[in-house]
Amino acid sequence: MESHVLQDQSEIFAFLGNPATHGLAGPVIRVDTHGAAVFLAGRDVYKIKRAVRFPFMDFSTLDKRRRACESELAVNKANAPEIYLGVTPISKDQNGLKLGAGGTIVEWAVHLRRFDENRTLDHLADRGELDSAIIAKLADVVAAAHRRARPVIEEHATLALQAQIEETLLSLEAAPDIFPPQGAALLRNRMTRDFERLSPLLSAREDQGLTRRCHGDLHLRNIAMIDAAPVLFDALEFDEKLATCDLLYDLGFLLMDLWTRGLRAHANLLFNRYLSTRLEAANELDGLAALPLFLSLRAAIRAKVTALQPARDAGHIAAARRLFESACDFLEPAKLELIAIGGLSGTGKSSLARALSPSIGRAPGALHLRSDIERKRLYGLREFDRLPDEAYRPEISAKIYERLRNMAAVALAAGQSVVIDAAHLKAAERLAEAYLAGRRQAYFTGLWLEAPTDVLFERVARRKDDASDATQAVVAAQAQEKIGAMDWERLDASASRDSLIDHALASIRRSSPSAPQ
């Protein structure tokens, strides 16, 4: 047995892998991870904790495995009540092993209702079926889970994160045949430096209630599509300290998973949709300063765990190395940018902002701030609720632009690039964006979209499921406004989508740092 395996469980695994145990004619499918053996038997699933001890996980005794099973049931009931059925003993008497009590209990299993294992999000991603509609639903589900999670104000939570960083780095350094020592040393220097710099911020976020008992293992393989909705399952159960973390650290696992798979538009959409759905105060955005460290640590942990898989082969080792490289890359500095997009309603500002954001700044791309969303938030309305006419009074609009700039200022100060998506019909609004970029020493690009009025009329007429309330009458009124001198880059919004994006990116590449104001 490998050194971390402390007990031979082969008899139990053979029992659960036998179709007769479950009254089946067809085969039982077994899936192994570093910490569990999972048996898919007809409509049922039985999950056994492997008798292992790692620096971060200890299932070495029967009692510890029982408690881990009970904990898994408890922590997953809120997010996946339809999946988790209970904890089942496996007992042994003179007739042999059986599911349930009766005889000496020799093992414990989490009993789950089986779902289509081919519909977990990692499989959807591999097949190219993970679309923006699923990501939008996922963001809402994660935000709801974080709202339900109980706040934990514990003075040792930041120290627990430090311990996790240290344990992860030691594990990487202990495998020089997989992770290059020079790279591991560089990662150690950067992670420990960033943690020391961010410790006061992380402690402040604890005090704000942003440290909670989270899922803790939130990646694509632990999310399944069930009845057209993403369901979070297999939350981290073996260590409350590891699962008690900053909300952005919990989200960071999922962002890292998408980003390292090359699904950068998906990661950016999840990032922005989550923040738009869950954000309770603009000053929460200061936590974005910790996002590079969170993403790096999540990638490093995944690299470590991938290298520990029971069936480790060349593929696992290559995947572990790619994740290690990503852990290093997440801590590399990136160009800080503020992109402002303006134009009449119907010019496609939001569509362009969504297309550009994944490629702006550091992972997971730019924060996309949209005036339509913030106006709804001001009135306590949901995305597709219609605002009253009074919401568009000049003084309300001025308040919205001020809010957008305040949010952008916090995000830029945290190192996250920003795209502001609003009409910007007034010269003062456009000047204020450039002024903000100068204050934050960010590169600035102003993009002005324009198209014939009849094209805009047609676009707003066919809109549905959009946060904008603009009508043809609104477009007509905007077209009569005097926008003043225009020094932003003018782009033809009636051009093809690809052409528009290419011209916008070319303008952004030509931008230079704004002079400090």
C-alpha positions in Angstrom: 0.0 0.0 0.0 1.1 3.6 -0.5 2.4 5.4 2.6 -0.8 7.5 3.0 -3.1 4.5 2.8 -3.5 3.1 6.3 -6.0 0.2 5.9 -6.9 -2.4 3.2 -10.5 -1.7 2.2 -10.4 -4.0 -0.8 -13.0 -6.4 0.7 -15.5 -3.6 1.2 -14.8 -2.2 -2.2 -15.4 -5.6 -3.9 -18.6 -5.9 -1.9 -19.9 -2.5 -3.1 -18.7 -3.2 -6.6 -20.7 -6.4 -6.9 -24.0 -5.9 -8.7 -25.6 -8.6 -6.5 -25.1 -6.4 -3.4 -27.6 -4.0 -5.0 -29.9 -6.5 -6.6 -28.7 -5.4 -10.1 -28.1 -7.4 -13.2 -26.0 -4.6 -14.8 -22.5 -3.4 -13.7 -21.6 -1.1 -10.8 -19.4 1.8 -11.9 -16.6 2.7 -9.5 -14.9 6.1 -9.4 -11.8 6.7 -7.3 -10.4 10.0 -6.0 -7.6 10.6 -3.5 -10.1 10.7 -0.6 -13.0 8.5 -1.7 -14.3 5.5 -3.6 -17.7 6.1 -5.2 -19.9 3.3 -6.4 -22.7 4.1 -8.9 -25.3 1.3 -8.5 -28.5 1.7 -10.5 -30.4 4.6 -9.0 -28.2 4.7 -5.9 -24.7 5.9 -5.1 -22.5 4.8 -2.1 -19.5 6.9 -1.3 -16.8 5.4 1.0 -14.1 7.5 2.6 -10.7 6.0 1.8 -8.6 5.1 4.8 -5.9 7.7 4.1 -4.0 10.3 6.0 -2.6 13.4 4.2 -1.3 16.6 5.8 -4.7 18.2 4.9 -7.1 15.2 5.4 -7.3 12.4 7.9 -9.7 9.4 7.4 -7.4 7.0 9.1 -9.9 5.5 11.6 -13.4 4.1 11.3 -14.7 6.7 13.7 -13.2 9.6 11.7 -14.7 8.2 8.5 -18.1 8.0 10.2 -17.9 11.6 11.3 -16.8 12.7 7.9 -19.8 10.9 6.3 -22.2 12.6 8.8 -20.5 15.9 8.1 -20.8 15.5 4.4 -24.5 14.8 4.7 -25.0 17.9 6.9 -23.1 20.4 4.8 -24.7 19.3 1.5 -28.3 19.2 2.6 -28.9 22.9 2.0 -27.6 23.0 -1.6 -28.6 19.5 -2.7 -31.4 18.1 -0.6 -32.7 16.0 -3.5 -29.4 14.1 -3.8 -28.2 13.4 -0.2 -30.3 10.6 1.4 -28.3 9.6 4.5 -25.4 7.8 6.0 -25.5 4.0 5.8 -23.4 1.5 7.9 -21.8 -1.5 6.3 -21.8 -4.4 8.7 -20.4 -7.8 8.9 -21.7 -11.0 10.5 -21.2 -14.7 10.0 -22.8 -14.5 6.6 -20.5 -11.7 5.4 -20.9 -8.1 4.6 -24.2 -6.3 4.1 -25.6 -2.8 3.7 -27.2 -1.6 6.9 -26.9 -2.4 10.6 -26.7 -6.0 11.9 -23.4 -7.4 13.1 -20.2 -5.4 13.5 -20.0 -2.2 11.6 -16.9 -2.2 9.5 -17.4 0.9 7.3 -19.7 3.8 6.7 -21.0 5.2 3.4 -22.8 8.3 2.3 -25.9 7.2 0.4 -26.9 9.5 -2.5 -29.6 9.4 -5.1 -27.9 8.9 -8.5 -28.1 11.6 -11.1 -26.7 11.6 -14.6 -22.9 11.7 -14.0 -22.4 12.8 -17.6 -24.2 16.0 -16.7 -21.7 17.4 -14.3 -20.3 20.7 -15.5 -16.8 19.3 -16.2 -18.3 16.9 -18.7 -20.4 19.6 -20.2 -17.3 21.8 -20.5 -15.4 18.9 -22.2 -18.2 18.5 -24.7 -18.6 22.2 -25.4 -22.1 22.3 -23.9 -21.4 24.7 -21.1 -23.2 27.8 -22.4 -23.7 31.3 -21.1 -27.3 30.4 -19.9 -25.9 27.7 -17.6 -23.2 30.0 -16.3 -25.8 32.7 -15.5 -27.9 30.2 -13.6 -24.7 29.0 -11.8 -23.8 32.5 -10.7 -27.3 32.9 -9.2 -27.0 29.5 -7.4 -23.6 30.3 -5.9 -24.7 33.7 -4.8 -27.8 32.2 -3.2 -25.6 29.6 -1.4 -23.3 32.3 -0.1 -26.3 34.3 1.2 -27.5 31.2 3.1 -24.0 30.5 4.5 -23.6 31.4 8.1 -21.1 34.2 8.7 -18.2 33.2 10.9 -16.3 35.9 12.6 -13.3 34.1 13.9 -10.0 35.7 14.6 -8.1 32.6 13.4 -9.6 32.4 9.9 -6.9 34.4 8.3 -4.3 32.3 10.1 -6.0 29.1 8.8 -5.6 30.5 5.3 -1.9 31.1 6.0 -1.6 27.5 7.2 -3.3 26.3 4.0 -0.8 28.3 1.9 2.1 26.8 3.8 0.8 23.2 3.7 0.2 23.5 -0.1 3.6 25.0 -0.8 5.3 22.2 1.3 3.4 19.6 -0.7 4.6 21.1 -4.0 8.1 21.4 -2.8 8.0 17.7 -1.7 7.4 16.6 -5.3 10.4 18.1 -7.3 10.0 15.5 -9.9 6.6 17.0 -10.8 6.9 20.7 -9.8 10.2 22.4 -10.7 12.0 23.6 -7.5 12.9 27.0 -9.0 9.2 27.6 -9.9 8.1 26.4 -6.4 10.5 28.8 -4.7 9.2 31.7 -6.8 5.6 30.7 -6.0 6.5 30.6 -2.3 8.0 34.1 -2.4 5.0 35.6 -4.2 2.3 33.9 -2.2 3.8 34.7 1.2 4.5 38.3 0.1 0.9 38.7 -1.1 -0.5 37.1 2.0 1.4 39.4 4.3 0.3 42.5 2.3 -3.4 41.3 2.2 -3.7 40.1 5.8 -5.3 43.4 7.1 -7.8 43.4 4.3 -8.7 39.7 4.9 -9.2 40.4 8.6 -11.4 43.4 7.8 -13.6 41.2 5.5 -14.0 38.7 8.3 -15.3 41.6 10.5 -17.8 42.5 7.7 -19.3 39.0 7.7 -17.7 38.0 4.4 -16.0 34.9 5.9 -18.5 32.1 6.0 -18.9 28.3 6.1 -18.8 27.8 2.3 -18.9 24.9 -0.1 -15.1 24.8 0.0 -14.5 22.6 -3.0 -16.4 24.5 -5.6 -15.2 23.3 -9.0 -17.0 22.1 -12.1 -16.9 18.4 -11.2 -18.9 19.1 -8.0 -21.8 20.8 -9.8 -24.4 18.8 -11.7 -27.3 19.9 -14.0 -30.4 18.4 -12.6 -33.8 19.3 -14.0 -32.1 22.1 -16.0 -30.6 23.7 -12.9 -27.0 23.7 -11.5 -26.9 21.8 -8.2 -23.8 22.1 -5.9 -22.8 18.9 -4.2 -19.8 17.2 -2.6 -18.9 20.2 -0.4 -15.8 20.0 1.7 -16.7 18.0 4.8 -13.4 17.0 6.5 -12.2 20.3 7.9 -14.4 23.2 9.1 -11.4 25.5 9.0 -10.7 24.8 5.4 -14.4 25.3 4.4 -14.7 28.5 6.5 -13.3 31.1 4.1 -13.8 34.4 2.3 -16.7 34.3 -0.2 -14.4 35.3 -3.0 -12.0 32.4 -2.1 -14.9 30.0 -2.4 -15.9 31.5 -5.8 -12.2 31.6 -6.8 -12.1 27.8 -7.1 -14.8 27.9 -9.8 -13.3 30.9 -11.6 -9.9 29.2 -11.6 -11.3 26.0 -13.0 -13.0 27.8 -15.9 -10.0 30.0 -16.6 -7.5 27.2 -16.7 -9.7 25.2 -19.0 -9.5 28.1 -21.5 -13.1 29.1 -20.8 -12.2 32.7 -20.1 -15.5 34.3 -21.3 -17.4 31.8 -19.0 -15.2 32.8 -16.1 -15.7 36.5 -16.7 -19.5 36.1 -17.1 -19.6 34.1 -13.8 -17.5 36.7 -12.0 -19.6 39.6 -13.2 -23.0 37.9 -12.8 -22.1 36.7 -9.3 -21.0 40.2 -8.2 -24.0 41.8 -9.8 -26.3 39.3 -8.0 -24.7 39.2 -4.6 -23.0 42.5 -4.1 -24.4 44.3 -1.1 -22.0 47.2 -0.8 -19.6 48.9 -3.2 -16.8 48.7 -0.7 -17.0 44.9 -0.8 -15.1 45.3 -4.1 -11.9 46.0 -2.2 -11.7 42.2 -1.7 -10.8 41.9 -5.4 -7.3 42.8 -4.3 -7.0 39.3 -2.9 -8.4 37.6 -6.0 -4.9 36.8 -7.6 -3.8 35.1 -4.4 -7.1 33.2 -4.1 -6.9 32.0 -7.8 -3.3 31.1 -7.4 -3.8 29.1 -4.2 -6.8 27.3 -5.7 -4.7 26.3 -8.8 -1.8 25.2 -6.5 -4.2 23.1 -4.4 -5.7 21.5 -7.5 -2.2 20.8 -8.8 -1.3 19.1 -5.5 -4.5 17.0 -5.4 -4.2 16.0 -9.1 -0.8 14.6 -8.4 -2.2 12.5 -5.6 -4.9 10.7 -7.6 -4.8 6.9 -7.0 -4.5 6.1 -10.7 -1.8 8.7 -11.3 -0.4 8.5 -14.8 1.4 10.8 -17.3 -1.9 12.6 -18.0 -2.4 13.4 -14.3 1.2 14.6 -14.0 0.9 16.8 -17.1 -2.4 18.3 -15.7 -0.8 18.9 -12.3 2.1 20.8 -14.0 -0.3 22.9 -16.1 -2.2 23.9 -12.9 1.1 24.7 -11.2 2.0 27.0 -14.0 -1.3 28.7 -13.8 -0.8 29.2 -10.0 2.4 31.1 -10.9 0.7 33.0 -13.8 -2.2 34.3 -11.6 0.3 36.3 -9.5 1.9 38.0 -12.5 1.2 41.7 -12.7 -1.2 42.8 -15.4 -2.0 46.1 -17.2 -4.6 48.1 -15.3 -7.3 49.5 -17.6 -10.5 51.5 -17.5 -12.6 51.1 -20.6 -15.7 53.4 -20.9 -18.3 52.6 -23.6 -21.0 55.1 -24.6 -23.6 55.6 -27.2 -27.4 55.8 -27.7 -29.6 53.0 -26.6 -29.5 50.1 -29.0 -25.9 50.6 -30.1 -24.9 47.4 -28.3 -22.8 48.8 -25.5 -23.5 45.9 -23.1 -22.9 43.3 -25.8 -19.5 44.9 -26.6 -18.7 45.2 -22.9 -19.4 41.5 -22.4 -17.2 40.6 -25.4 -14.3 42.7 -24.3 -14.2 42.1 -20.6 -12.6 38.6 -20.6 -9.5 40.0 -22.4 -9.1 43.1 -20.3 -6.7 43.1 -17.3 -5.9 40.2 -15.0 -7.9 37.1 -14.5 -10.8 36.7 -14.6 -11.0 39.8 -16.8 -12.5 43.2 -16.2 -15.3 44.1 -13.9 -18.3 45.0 -16.1 -20.3 47.8 -14.5 -23.6 48.6 -16.3 -25.8 51.6 -15.6 -29.0 49.7 -16.3 -28.2 47.1 -13.6 -27.1 49.7 -11.0 -30.2 51.8 -11.6 -32.4 48.7 -10.9 -30.3 48.0 -7.8 -30.9 51.6 -6.6 -34.6 50.9 -6.7 -34.4 47.4 -5.2 -35.6 45.8 -8.4 -34.5 42.7 -10.3 -32.7 42.7 -13.6 -35.8 42.4 -15.8 -38.2 44.5 -13.7 -39.3 47.7 -15.3 -38.4 51.0 -13.6 -40.8 53.8 -13.0 -40.3 56.9 -15.2 -39.0 58.9 -12.2 -35.9 56.6 -12.2 -34.6 58.4 -15.3 -34.8 61.9 -13.8 -31.5 63.8 -14.3 -30.7 63.8 -10.6 -31.1 60.0 -10.4 -28.9 59.6 -13.5 -26.2 61.7 -11.9 -26.4 59.5 -8.8 -26.0 56.4 -11.0 -22.9 57.7 -12.7 -21.4 58.6 -9.4 -22.1 55.1 -8.1 -20.5 53.6 -11.2 -17.4 55.7 -10.7 -17.2 54.9 -7.0 -17.4 51.2 -7.7 -14.8 51.5 -10.5 -12.5 53.4 -8.2 -12.6 50.7 -5.6 -12.0 48.0 -8.1 -9.2 49.8 -9.8 -7.5 50.5 -6.4 -7.8 46.7 -5.9 -6.0 46.1 -9.2 -9.0 44.9 -11.2 -9.6 46.5 -14.6 -13.0 47.9 -15.3 -15.4 48.4 -18.2 -18.1 51.0 -17.6 -21.1 50.5 -19.8 -23.5 53.6 -19.9 -24.8 56.1 -22.4 -22.3 58.9 -21.5 -24.4 61.4 -23.4 -22.9 64.4 -21.5 -19.3 65.6 -22.0 -18.9 65.9 -18.2 -19.7 62.2 -17.8 -17.0 61.3 -20.3 -14.5 63.6 -18.8 -15.1 62.2 -15.3 -14.2 58.7 -16.6 -10.9 59.9 -17.9 -10.3 61.8 -14.7 -10.9 58.6 -12.7 -8.4 56.6 -14.8 -5.8 59.3 -14.2 -6.4 59.2 -10.4 -5.9 55.4 -10.4 -3.0 55.5 -12.9 -4.9 53.2 -15.3 -4.8 53.1 -19.0 -8.0 54.7 -20.4 -10.0 54.0 -23.5 -13.3 55.7 -24.4 -15.3 54.0 -27.0 -18.3 55.8 -28.6 -20.8 53.6 -30.5 -23.0 55.0 -33.3 -25.4 53.7 -35.8 -28.3 55.0 -38.0 -31.4 55.8 -35.9 -33.5 53.3 -37.8 -31.1 50.5 -36.9 -31.4 51.5 -33.2 -35.2 51.6 -33.5 -35.2 48.0 -34.8 -32.8 46.7 -32.1 -34.7 48.1 -29.1 -38.0 46.9 -30.6 -36.8 43.3 -30.7 -35.1 43.2 -27.3 -36.3 40.7 -24.7 -34.8 39.5 -21.4 -32.7 42.6 -21.1 -32.0 45.0 -18.2 -32.5 48.0 -20.4 -35.9 49.7 -20.4 -35.2 51.8 -23.4 -37.9 52.2 -26.1 -38.0 53.7 -29.5 -39.2 56.9 -27.9 -36.1 56.9 -25.6 -33.8 56.5 -28.6 -35.6 59.3 -30.5 -35.2 61.6 -27.4 -31.5 60.7 -27.0 -30.9 61.4 -30.7 -31.9 65.0 -30.2 -29.5 65.6 -27.3 -26.3 67.6 -27.9 -23.4 65.4 -26.9 -20.8 68.0 -27.3 -17.2 67.5 -28.4 -16.4 63.8 -28.9 -12.8 62.7 -28.3 -13.6 59.1 -27.7 -12.9 56.5 -30.4 -16.0 56.4 -32.7 -17.0 52.9 -33.8 -19.6 51.8 -36.3 -22.1 49.9 -34.2 -23.9 48.7 -37.3 -20.8 46.7 -38.4 -20.6 43.0 -37.8 -20.0 41.8 -34.3 -16.5 40.5 -35.0 -15.5 43.7 -36.9 -16.7 45.9 -34.0 -14.8 43.8 -31.4 -11.7 43.9 -33.5 -11.8 47.7 -33.9 -12.5 48.1 -30.2 -9.6 45.9 -29.2 -7.3 47.8 -31.6 -8.3 51.1 -29.9 -7.6 49.6 -26.5 -4.2 48.4 -27.5 -3.4 52.0 -28.7 -4.3 53.4 -25.3 -1.8 54.9 -23.0 -1.8 55.5 -19.2 -3.9 58.5 -18.2 -2.0 61.3 -16.6 -2.5 61.5 -12.9 -5.1 64.1 -12.1 
